[in-house]
Amino acid sequence: MRDLETRQYIGGEFVVGDAESIVVVNPANDAVIASISGASATLAMRAAEANSQAARDMKALPLLKRAELVRRLALGIRMDAARLASILTLESGKPILESRGEVEYAASFFENAAAAAEMATGELPASRMSDRRVLVLREPIGATVAITPWNFPLAMIARKFAPALAAGCSQVVKPAEETPLAALAFASIFEHCAHEVGAPAAAFSVVVGDPPTVAQALIAHPSTRKLSFTGSTEVGRILAAQCAPRLLKTALELGGNAPFLVFADSDIDRAVEQAMLSKFRFMGQTCICANRFLLEQSVAEEFLARLEVRVRALANMIGDPTLEFTRMGPLINDAAIEKVESHVADAVAHGAQLRVGGRRAEVAGLSRRFYEPTILSNCDPTMRCSREETFGPVVAAMTFHSESEAITMANAVPYGLAGYVMTQDADRLLRVAEALDFGVIGANDGAPSTAEAPFGGRKDSGLGKEGGTHGLDAYTDLKYVSLRVRNC
């Protein structure tokens, strides 16, 4: 693909890296897309310094100017949608239709953040004393850092940067080394929009390099006030420990193990449709994909039989992710598909029934990272596909007999990001949604993510919320001013 930006974006300009090159490979065909000169710790520190100055400049930028910039970024993303979607598909293997959806999703975060910033207010609480007034001011927290994952290379930048910018903060982004090109393409859009509005072009930086080296340099800088990270629980713990000595604010969206509960009173066709949305989006490589399918015994076979029909049809849509017809592309790398294979093998070895799929798909002329959509039934909580996040196109189904048993099974994991409930009983829907210990609940909804909602997990799935007005709150500090006034 022509015109791919392969330089670092630091301090409002594109610069050549000074460390070992990072090769970006198309997971669908192993073709080298680009080679990026990586950033050393020295260059990362340079980005942190620029971030520090930009934070001061952003704080001084009037609210309406910030909101104008944020809205222009939404427009800029949409105007460049075709190119951005193509980059997403090339570097991640995401089917082109889904990549277009991610571009629109990213733009929506900027629109939401601009609206939230314009509505954000301070407070003037009533005072207990006649000669005192208390003013509560909302101020930007300053220089921030974001570390983003490979599965949503553009949308996760948007979810973190849009509210930061709208609140008056600056941000350095370290994208995943598998998928850095969308971040650099967005940097070009930001540079253009910042110049148009007259905003600091240094308010956004992209640093691509060795993850531990870059992350440590950015976190250690004395001006950094917040880290936002989306990725694995293991890495999240490491980053939290690095932030602890400096008492940095952290937002951590970590691993999941989402349950998908189907009760006997569900509309089964609707439940199957939502299951397809939840499980097979990006080949199961999203943090909120349904992982454990908990089915009420009396409808389990009916649900699985109807789901199997849909899954067999989906298997005929595996192919080149750049084609309009394709609904299933490759997994991101060899380790990812090997993990899926090991989960399926472990389940079958311990008594699970393989109903459909369960093997790599051969696609002529392409890589061996394609995996058939798979259904396993008769699973149990001891299997790896139940205990761990598979992060692939595998349904792991097991049964329950009562509502209380379903809730216990759903909550019996250390993760708490997303959960799903399929029922037509309004009372049950509320009871179960309240009882599930997860930060996001899809109630008859297999695709609950939206820019206006507070997204985040519980337990080992992380800390903090992103999205909606709560996303803006995460980038502001409250300060109160106690003012003594003279009485007449």
C-alpha positions in Angstrom: 0.0 0.0 0.0 1.4 3.4 -0.9 1.8 6.4 1.3 2.1 4.6 4.6 3.6 6.8 7.3 6.5 4.9 8.9 8.1 7.7 11.0 7.5 8.5 14.7 5.2 11.5 15.4 6.7 13.5 18.2 6.3 17.1 19.3 4.1 18.0 16.3 6.4 16.6 13.6 7.3 13.3 12.0 10.8 12.0 12.8 12.9 9.0 11.9 13.3 6.5 14.7 16.7 5.7 16.3 16.3 2.0 17.3 15.9 -1.4 15.8 13.3 -1.5 13.0 9.8 -3.0 13.5 8.5 -5.0 10.6 4.8 -4.9 10.1 3.5 -8.1 8.5 0.1 -8.8 7.0 -1.2 -11.8 8.9 -3.3 -13.0 6.0 -0.4 -13.6 3.6 2.9 -12.9 5.5 3.7 -10.0 3.2 5.8 -7.2 4.7 3.6 -4.1 4.7 6.1 -1.7 6.2 9.3 -1.3 8.2 9.3 1.3 11.0 12.5 2.6 12.5 11.8 2.0 16.2 12.1 4.5 19.1 14.7 4.2 21.8 14.3 5.2 25.4 15.9 8.5 24.5 13.4 9.2 21.8 10.5 8.2 24.1 11.8 10.6 26.7 11.8 13.3 24.0 8.2 12.5 23.3 7.4 12.7 27.0 9.1 16.2 27.2 7.0 17.4 24.3 3.9 15.9 26.0 4.7 17.9 29.1 4.9 21.2 27.2 1.8 20.4 25.2 -0.2 19.7 28.4 0.5 23.3 29.5 -0.5 24.6 26.1 -3.7 22.5 26.0 -4.7 23.7 29.5 -4.6 27.3 28.2 -6.6 26.5 25.0 -10.3 27.7 25.4 -13.0 25.1 25.7 -14.7 26.0 22.4 -11.3 25.7 20.6 -10.8 22.3 22.1 -14.3 21.1 21.1 -13.8 22.4 17.6 -10.6 20.4 17.3 -12.2 17.2 18.6 -15.1 17.5 16.2 -12.8 18.2 13.3 -10.9 15.0 14.1 -14.2 13.0 13.9 -14.8 14.6 10.4 -11.1 14.0 9.4 -11.4 10.3 10.3 -14.6 9.9 8.2 -13.1 11.8 5.3 -10.2 9.4 5.3 -12.3 6.3 6.1 -11.5 4.2 3.1 -7.7 4.5 3.6 -7.9 3.9 7.3 -10.1 0.8 6.9 -7.7 -0.5 4.3 -4.7 0.0 6.7 -6.6 -1.7 9.6 -7.4 -4.8 7.4 -3.8 -5.0 6.1 -2.1 -4.9 9.5 -4.6 -6.8 11.6 -6.4 -9.2 9.2 -9.7 -7.7 10.2 -12.4 -8.2 7.5 -12.8 -5.0 5.5 -16.5 -4.6 6.6 -15.5 -4.7 10.2 -12.6 -2.3 9.6 -15.1 0.2 8.2 -17.2 -0.3 11.3 -14.1 0.4 13.5 -13.4 3.6 11.7 -17.0 4.9 12.3 -16.7 3.7 15.9 -13.5 5.7 16.4 -15.1 8.8 15.0 -18.0 8.5 17.4 -15.7 8.8 20.4 -14.5 12.2 19.2 -18.1 13.4 18.7 -19.1 12.1 22.1 -16.1 13.7 23.8 -16.7 17.1 22.3 -20.3 17.1 23.5 -19.3 15.9 26.9 -16.6 18.7 27.2 -19.2 21.4 26.4 -21.5 20.1 29.1 -18.9 19.6 31.8 -19.3 22.1 34.6 -17.8 22.9 38.0 -19.8 23.3 41.1 -20.9 25.9 43.6 -22.2 23.8 46.6 -24.2 25.5 49.3 -21.9 26.6 52.2 -22.5 25.9 55.9 -21.2 29.3 56.7 -22.6 32.7 55.7 -19.1 34.2 55.1 -17.8 31.3 52.9 -18.3 30.2 49.3 -16.9 27.0 47.9 -16.0 26.8 44.2 -15.3 23.4 42.7 -13.1 23.7 39.6 -12.7 20.9 37.0 -9.1 21.0 35.5 -7.2 18.8 33.1 -4.9 16.3 34.7 -2.1 17.2 32.3 0.3 14.9 30.3 -1.0 11.4 29.7 0.2 8.1 28.2 -1.9 5.5 26.3 -0.8 2.0 25.4 -3.2 0.5 22.9 -3.8 -3.1 21.6 -3.6 -4.7 18.2 -7.2 -5.7 17.9 -8.7 -2.2 17.7 -5.7 -0.1 16.5 -7.8 3.0 15.8 -10.8 2.8 18.0 -8.8 2.3 21.2 -6.7 5.4 20.4 -10.0 7.3 19.9 -11.5 6.0 23.2 -8.5 7.2 25.1 -7.3 10.3 23.3 -10.7 11.9 22.5 -11.7 12.5 26.1 -8.1 13.5 27.0 -8.0 16.1 24.3 -11.5 17.4 25.1 -10.6 17.7 28.8 -7.5 19.8 27.9 -4.8 17.1 28.2 -2.1 15.9 25.9 -1.2 12.3 25.1 1.5 10.1 23.9 0.3 6.8 22.4 2.4 3.6 22.2 0.5 1.4 19.7 1.0 -2.4 19.5 4.0 -3.3 17.4 1.8 -5.6 15.3 -0.5 -2.8 14.3 1.2 0.7 14.4 0.3 1.9 11.0 -3.3 3.1 11.8 -1.9 5.1 14.7 0.6 6.9 12.4 -2.1 7.5 9.8 -4.2 9.1 12.5 -1.3 11.2 13.5 -1.3 12.8 10.0 -5.0 13.6 10.4 -4.4 15.1 13.8 -1.5 17.2 12.6 -3.7 18.6 9.8 -6.6 19.3 12.1 -4.5 21.0 14.8 -3.0 23.4 12.3 -6.5 24.2 10.9 -7.8 25.0 14.3 -4.7 26.7 15.7 -4.2 24.1 18.4 -0.9 22.6 19.7 0.2 20.0 17.2 2.4 18.5 19.9 -0.7 17.5 22.0 -0.6 14.1 20.4 2.5 11.8 19.8 3.0 8.3 18.5 6.0 6.3 19.7 6.6 2.9 18.2 9.2 0.7 19.7 10.1 -2.1 22.1 7.2 -2.2 24.5 9.0 -2.3 27.9 11.6 0.2 26.8 9.1 2.8 25.6 6.5 2.2 28.4 9.1 2.6 31.1 10.5 5.8 29.7 7.0 7.4 29.3 5.8 6.3 32.7 9.0 7.5 34.5 8.9 11.0 33.1 8.1 13.4 36.0 5.3 15.2 34.0 3.3 12.1 33.2 0.2 12.1 35.3 -1.9 9.2 33.9 -1.6 5.9 32.1 -4.4 4.3 30.1 -3.7 0.7 29.0 -5.7 -1.9 27.1 -4.2 -5.4 27.0 -3.6 -8.5 29.0 -4.0 -8.8 32.7 -0.4 -9.9 33.1 1.0 -6.8 31.4 -1.5 -4.6 33.2 -0.2 -5.8 36.6 3.4 -5.0 35.4 2.4 -1.5 34.3 0.4 -0.8 37.5 3.5 -1.7 39.5 5.6 0.7 37.5 3.0 3.5 38.0 2.7 2.8 41.8 5.9 4.6 43.0 4.8 7.8 41.3 1.1 7.4 42.3 0.0 7.8 38.7 -3.6 7.6 37.8 -4.3 4.4 35.9 -7.1 3.1 33.7 -6.6 -0.6 32.9 -8.9 -2.5 30.5 -7.6 -6.0 30.9 -8.5 -9.6 30.0 -12.0 -11.1 30.0 -13.8 -14.4 30.1 -17.4 -13.4 29.1 -20.3 -15.7 29.9 -23.3 -15.8 27.5 -26.4 -17.0 29.4 -29.3 -18.4 27.5 -32.4 -19.0 29.5 -35.3 -21.2 28.4 -37.6 -18.3 28.0 -35.3 -16.7 25.4 -36.3 -16.0 21.8 -33.9 -18.6 20.5 -33.4 -17.2 17.1 -32.7 -13.8 18.6 -30.2 -15.4 21.0 -28.4 -17.2 18.2 -28.2 -13.9 16.2 -26.7 -12.1 19.2 -24.3 -15.0 19.8 -23.0 -14.7 16.3 -22.4 -11.0 16.8 -20.7 -11.5 20.1 -18.6 -14.6 19.4 -17.3 -14.2 15.9 -16.6 -10.5 15.5 -12.9 -10.2 14.4 -12.7 -14.0 14.7 -13.3 -13.9 18.4 -10.3 -11.6 19.0 -12.0 -9.0 21.1 -11.9 -8.6 24.9 -15.7 -8.8 25.2 -16.3 -11.7 22.9 -18.5 -14.4 24.5 -16.2 -17.1 25.8 -18.4 -19.4 27.9 -21.9 -20.3 26.7 -24.1 -21.2 29.6 -27.3 -22.8 28.3 -30.4 -23.8 30.3 -30.6 -27.5 29.9 -34.1 -27.6 28.4 -33.1 -25.4 25.4 -29.4 -26.2 25.1 -29.8 -28.6 22.1 -32.2 -26.4 20.3 -29.9 -23.4 20.6 -26.8 -25.3 19.6 -28.5 -26.9 16.6 -29.6 -23.5 15.3 -26.2 -22.0 16.1 -24.6 -24.8 14.2 -26.5 -23.9 11.0 -25.2 -20.4 11.2 -21.7 -21.4 12.0 -21.5 -23.8 9.0 -22.6 -21.0 6.8 -20.0 -18.7 8.3 -17.3 -21.2 7.5 -18.0 -20.6 3.8 -17.1 -17.0 4.3 -13.5 -17.5 5.4 -11.0 -15.8 3.1 -9.0 -12.8 2.1 -10.0 -10.0 4.5 -9.8 -7.4 1.9 -12.7 -8.9 -0.1 -16.3 -7.7 0.5 -17.5 -11.3 0.8 -15.2 -12.3 3.6 -16.5 -12.5 7.2 -13.7 -14.5 8.7 -10.0 -13.5 8.2 -6.8 -14.8 9.8 -5.9 -14.7 13.5 -3.3 -12.1 14.3 -0.2 -14.4 14.6 1.0 -18.0 15.0 0.8 -17.9 18.8 -2.9 -16.9 18.6 -3.9 -19.8 16.4 -1.8 -22.2 18.4 -3.6 -21.1 21.6 -6.9 -21.8 19.9 -5.8 -25.2 18.8 -4.6 -26.1 22.3 -7.9 -25.0 23.9 -9.9 -27.2 21.5 -7.6 -30.2 21.9 -7.7 -29.9 25.7 -11.5 -29.7 25.7 -11.9 -32.7 23.4 -9.4 -34.7 25.5 -11.5 -34.1 28.6 -14.8 -35.1 27.1 -16.1 -32.1 25.1 -18.0 -32.9 21.9 -16.7 -31.2 18.8 -19.9 -30.4 16.8 -18.4 -28.3 14.0 -15.1 -26.8 13.0 -12.0 -27.5 15.2 -9.3 -27.2 12.6 -7.3 -24.7 10.6 -8.9 -23.6 7.3 -6.9 -23.8 4.2 -7.2 -20.7 2.0 -5.3 -20.9 -1.3 -2.5 -18.5 -1.6 -2.8 -17.2 2.0 -1.3 -18.0 5.4 -2.1 -20.8 7.7 -3.6 -18.6 10.4 -7.2 -19.1 9.4 -9.3 -21.2 11.8 -12.8 -22.6 11.3 -15.6 -21.3 13.5 -16.0 -24.0 16.1 -18.6 -25.3 18.5 -17.8 -27.4 21.5 -20.6 -28.8 23.7 -20.4 -30.8 27.0 -17.7 -28.4 28.2 -17.1 -28.0 32.0 -15.5 -25.3 34.1 -12.2 -27.3 34.5 -11.3 -27.1 30.8 -8.9 -24.4 29.5 -11.6 -23.0 27.2 -13.7 -22.3 30.3 -10.9 -21.1 32.6 -9.0 -19.0 30.1 -9.9 -16.5 27.4 -9.6 -18.4 24.1 -9.5 -15.2 22.0 -10.5 -17.1 18.9 -13.7 -18.4 17.1 -14.6 -21.1 19.5 -18.0 -21.6 21.3 -17.5 -23.5 24.6 -21.0 -24.6 25.7 -22.1 -26.0 29.0 -25.5 -26.3 30.7 -27.3 -25.2 33.9 -30.6 -26.0 35.5 -31.5 -22.9 37.5 -31.0 -19.1 37.5 -28.9 -19.2 40.7 -26.7 -21.9 39.2 -26.2 -19.9 36.0 -25.2 -16.8 38.0 -22.7 -18.8 40.1 -21.2 -20.4 37.0 -20.9 -17.0 35.3 -19.2 -15.3 38.2 -16.8 -18.2 39.0 -13.9 -16.7 37.2 -11.4 -13.9 38.3 -12.4 -11.7 35.3 -15.3 -9.3 35.2 -15.3 -7.4 31.9 -18.4 -8.3 29.9 -21.4 -10.7 30.3 -24.5 -11.5 28.3 -28.0 -12.4 29.2 -30.6 -13.8 26.8 -34.2 -13.8 28.3 -37.6 -12.4 27.5 -38.5 -12.2 31.2 -38.0 -8.5 32.3 -37.8 -9.4 36.0 -35.1 -12.0 35.3 -33.2 -9.8 33.0 -32.9 -7.1 35.8 -32.1 -9.7 38.5 -29.4 -11.4 36.5 -27.9 -8.2 35.1 -27.5 -6.9 38.7 -26.1 -10.2 40.0 -23.5 -10.6 37.3 -20.1 -9.3 38.5 -19.1 -7.7 35.2 -18.6 -4.1 34.1 -20.5 -4.4 30.8 -23.8 -6.4 30.4 -25.3 -7.2 27.1 -29.0 -7.7 27.8 -30.3 -9.4 24.7 -27.5 -7.5 23.0 -24.4 -9.2 21.6 -22.7 -5.9 20.7 -23.0 -3.6 23.6 -20.0 -1.3 23.0 -20.9 2.3 22.3 -19.1 5.7 22.7 -21.7 7.2 25.1 -21.4 4.4 27.7 -18.8 3.9 30.5 -16.7 0.9 29.4 -14.5 -1.0 31.9 -14.2 -4.1 33.9 -14.0 -5.4 37.5 -11.8 -7.8 39.4 -8.9 -9.0 37.2 -10.4 -7.2 34.2 -9.1 -3.8 35.3 -9.7 -0.4 36.8 -11.5 2.7 35.6 -14.0 3.6 32.9 -13.7 4.9 29.4 -16.5 6.4 27.3 -19.4 8.7 27.9 -19.2 11.6 30.3 -17.2 9.2 32.6 -14.5 9.1 30.1 -14.0 12.8 30.4 -14.1 12.6 34.2 -11.1 10.3 34.0 -9.0 13.0 32.5 -9.9 15.8 34.9 -9.0 16.7 38.5 -11.3 18.5 40.9 -10.0 21.5 42.8 -12.0 23.4 45.4 -11.5 27.0 46.3 -12.7 28.1 49.7 -13.5 31.8 49.5 -14.1 33.9 52.6 -16.5 36.9 51.9 -17.2 39.9 54.1 -20.7 40.1 55.4 -22.5 43.4 55.2 
